[in-house]
Amino acid sequence: MKIYIIAVGKIKDKMLRQKIAGYLERPVKGFEIIWKQLPDGEGTAEGMKRQEAEDILRALPARAFVVALDERGENLSSLEFAELVRNVINSGRDLALIIGGAYGLDEQVRTRADKLLALSRLTFSHELARLVLAEQIFRMLSIIKGSPYHH
C-alpha cells in the first residue's frame, strides 16, 4: 500500500524536518510513504486557499482514499485511525493524507475528501501538524503490524 502525504508549504525548521523524517523514513514492510510538498499559494487568504486547493486536487493519486486534516474533522484515537487504514487496505486502495497551508483547506478539498480528520481539538501550525501526523502514521503502522511501539 502507498501512503501519500500531500502538504502545502515548506518546513523551515531543520530540527522539525529531521524529526518528521525520523518517523517517515523507518521502513515498514508492505507500505511505501510518498511525500508530496506543494508550494504556498499567493495573494489573499482566500486566494491562497483556492490556489493551494487546485494544486492539492491535481496531486491526488487516482483511486486513493482521501483523508483531509481539518479542525472540523472527526477526532479518532490511534486505534481507530489504524482501523480506518485497515479498511482502506482491505478495499485495495492507496491512502492520501492532506495537510493544508497556513490558512487551512479550501471547501473544494473538503468536498473531495472521503474523510475529514482532526488531529486534535487544538489548532496546530501546518508545520507542527506534519510532525503529529508523521508520528501517528508510524504508530498506526505499528498497530497494524503488531509491533510494540503502541502500548
N, C-alpha and C positions, 0 to 999 in steps of 0.2 A: 504494500500500500504506500502511496505517496501522500505526504502531508505538506501542503503548500502554505507558507506563511506570507501573506501579501500585506506589506506595511508601507505606509506613507511616511516619507521623511528619513533623514539620516540620524544615526545615533552619534552625537557629538562627543560624549564622554567615553574615553578609551577603556576605562575600567568596567563600565557598564557593558560595552561591546564584548569585552573578554568574558565577563560573567555569562552573558547570553550565549556566546559561542561554547562555553564550557558545558552548558546543558544540551545544546542542539547538535554538537559535534560528537557526542557519545554514540557510538554505533549501537543500534537495536535491530537485531535480525528481523527481516521481513518488512522494515519500514525505511523509507527514504524521505528525508526532510529537505525541502526546497524552499529557499528564502528568496522572495522577490521584493526588492526595495524600490519603491516608486518615488518620484520627486514630489516635493511640496507644491501645491497649487500656488497661483499668484493672484493678487488683487484683493478684493474684499473677502470677508469670511465666507459669505455665501458663494462668491465666485470661486474661491479656493476649493470649497467642498464639492462644487459642481465639476470642476476640472479634475479633482482627485477621483471623483466617482467614475468619470469616463475612463481614466487610467486603470482603476481597480477592475471595472467590468471587462475591459479589454484583456487584463492579465489573468482573469479566471480561467482555469482549465475546463475544457468541456466535460460535462457529466459529473463534475465534482460536487460533493455535498458541501454547501457553503455555510460557514458559521461566521457571522459578523459580531465583533466585540462592540458592545454598545451599552451605555449606562442604563438603558431601558430594557435590556435583555434579562433573561431568566438567570437567577443565581443557582448554580449547581455545585454540589460537593465534588471533590476529586473522584470519588467512586461513581457518582452519576455522570460525570464527564467521560470517564473510562467506558461506562455502559453505552453512552451515546456513540462513542467511536467504535465500540464493538459492533453496534448495529450498522454503522456505516461500512465497516469491514465486511460484514455479512451480506450487505447489499451489493458488494463488488465495486463500489465507487471509491474514488480518492476523496481526501478531505482538504478543503481550503479554508483557512482561518484569516480573517481580515481585521487589520488594525488601521483605523483612520488616522488622519493628521491631527494637528493641534486643535482644530475646530470640530472634530468628530466626523461622522459619516453623513453623507447626503441621503435623502429619502430613497433615491434610486437604488442605492446599495442595500439599504434595509429591506426594501421590497424584494430584491433579487435573492436575498439570503434565505436559506432553508431554516435557519435557526438564529435567533438573536441571543447572545450570551453576555452576561455581565461578569466581569472578574470579581467584582465586589460592589457593595452599595456605595463605597467611596469612589471618588473620581481620581484617576491617575493621569499623569502626563503620558503622552503616547510612548515616550522612551521607557518609562517605568512599566507601562502595560506590557511592553515586549519582554521585559525580564520576568514578570509574573507569568506571562503566557509560556515562555520558554521552560520555566520550572514546572509548570502544570503539564506541559506536553511530556516532559521527561517522567514526571510522576505517573501520568496516565499510561504511558507505555510500560512503565514498571509494573503497574497494576495489571495490565493486560497480559504481560509476560510472566507474572507471578514472582517477580524479584522482590527482595526485602526492602527496597528503598521506601515504599509507603508502608507505614506501620502505625 
